[in-house]
Amino acid sequence: MRTAGALAVALLLLAPSVRADDDDHDPNKPWLDYIARSHTIALIEAGIITLPNAPVSTSTYGGSVPFAPVGHGDATIQIGIHILYRPWRDWAFGANFFFDPRPTSDTEYGGLSGLPRTHSRSYFFIGGEARYIPLHARAIEGYLGAQTGVVIIADRFTTNAGIPKPEIFGDPEVSLSTEGFYFGGHLGFDWYISDRVVAGLVVRYNHWILPELPKCSPILDCTTLTGGVDSIDFGFTLGYRISL
């Protein structure tokens, strides 16, 4: 019994040192210690936003994106910025905003005036986000998160008929805005190219809550999105890590 008791005490004394040795030999430990320090990451994102159920004419199914249309609704290029504060290894919080520099232009949808019109619809988002980062594999991380904020949709109608006149006689463009809220979730992967530079991929889903009734101009050009709208984003990110 004395021998067994002595052996148990010896194992208990040796266990911490064995665990410490295992941690010391873990190839991920220096990296995990490094990213566990609080830091800020500034990210730029470029990708596409798709609205599968957004009304467009049949000639513009899939929107205005390079190479090939996406779906049967609207789609366009999207650019954004994220500023994230990461106080702990597995969590990050921050703000973001997105806009589309090249909205889909449609001559067959939008506008009830009977005039030859060109319609375009652009989107602007500003909000906050939170990320949970459970996957750490050397310089590759996987995360999932949630976001919410404000969305603004601009419907622009340009009259193509008539003789061009100086701007002093009026602007041929009518712009109507719709404001609402959005919320959703996202998931993605980041790859640390170096200890400062990070690149990644992200997929994002948002549900928009917009007014049920459209706004209309005096010549009956009306906003084209109302009620609940769904969007799916695909983006590539590139960022820089700033230690605190």
C-alpha positions, 0 to 999 in steps of 0.5 A, spaced: 500 500 500 505 504 501 508 503 494 502 504 491 501 511 495 508 513 493 507 511 486 500 515 485 504 521 489 509 521 484 505 521 478 501 527 480 507 531 481 510 529 474 503 530 471 504 538 470 511 537 468 508 532 462 503 537 460 507 543 460 512 539 456 507 537 451 505 544 450 512 546 449 512 542 443 505 544 440 507 547 434 501 551 434 502 554 441 507 560 439 502 562 434 496 561 438 499 565 444 501 571 438 494 571 436 491 571 443 494 578 444 488 583 443 489 587 436 485 590 431 484 588 424 483 593 418 480 589 412 477 591 405 473 586 402 471 585 394 466 581 392 458 580 389 452 581 392 446 577 390 438 578 391 435 572 388 428 575 388 429 582 386 425 584 381 429 585 374 427 584 367 428 578 363 434 581 359 438 583 366 437 576 369 443 575 374 445 582 374 451 586 372 457 582 374 463 580 371 464 573 367 457 570 368 450 572 371 448 570 378 441 567 379 435 570 376 435 576 380 439 582 381 447 581 382 452 586 382 459 588 385 460 590 392 466 593 396 466 594 403 471 595 409 471 592 416 474 594 422 475 589 428 477 589 435 479 582 437 480 582 445 481 575 445 483 569 441 476 566 439 472 573 439 472 579 435 467 585 434 467 591 430 463 595 424 463 595 417 460 598 411 459 596 404 457 599 397 456 597 390 460 602 385 457 598 379 449 597 379 445 594 374 442 598 369 436 596 366 432 599 360 426 594 361 424 594 368 422 600 373 418 606 372 411 607 370 411 614 366 411 611 359 417 614 358 424 611 355 427 610 362 433 607 364 433 604 371 439 602 376 438 600 383 444 601 388 445 598 395 449 601 401 450 598 408 453 600 415 452 596 421 456 592 426 458 585 427 461 579 431 465 573 430 466 567 433 473 563 431 473 556 433 478 553 428 485 555 429 490 551 424 497 554 424 496 560 420 489 558 418 483 560 422 475 559 421 470 563 423 462 564 424 458 570 426 452 575 426 451 582 423 446 587 423 445 594 421 442 599 416 441 598 409 439 604 404 437 602 397 437 608 391 432 607 385 435 612 380 431 613 373 434 617 367 429 619 362 432 617 355 427 621 351 427 628 348 433 633 346 439 634 351 438 641 355 443 645 359 442 642 367 439 649 369 433 647 366 433 641 370 436 634 371 433 628 367 435 623 373 430 622 379 433 618 385 428 615 390 431 612 397 428 606 401 431 605 408 431 599 412 434 594 417 438 588 416 440 582 420 444 575 418 450 571 419 456 569 416 462 564 415 469 564 412 476 563 413 482 567 414 489 565 412 495 569 415 500 570 409 505 573 415 504 575 422 501 582 419 497 581 413 491 576 412 487 574 406 480 570 406 474 568 404 467 570 407 460 568 405 454 572 408 446 572 408 442 578 410 435 579 411 432 586 410 426 589 413 423 595 408 417 599 408 411 595 405 409 601 401 413 604 395 415 611 394 413 614 388 415 621 384 410 625 381 411 622 374 410 615 378 417 612 378 417 608 384 422 604 389 422 597 387 424 593 393 419 593 399 417 588 405 422 583 406 428 582 402 434 576 402 441 577 400 447 573 399 454 576 399 461 572 397 467 576 398 475 576 398 478 580 404 485 583 405 487 586 411 492 588 416 493 586 423 495 592 428 497 589 435 495 593 441 
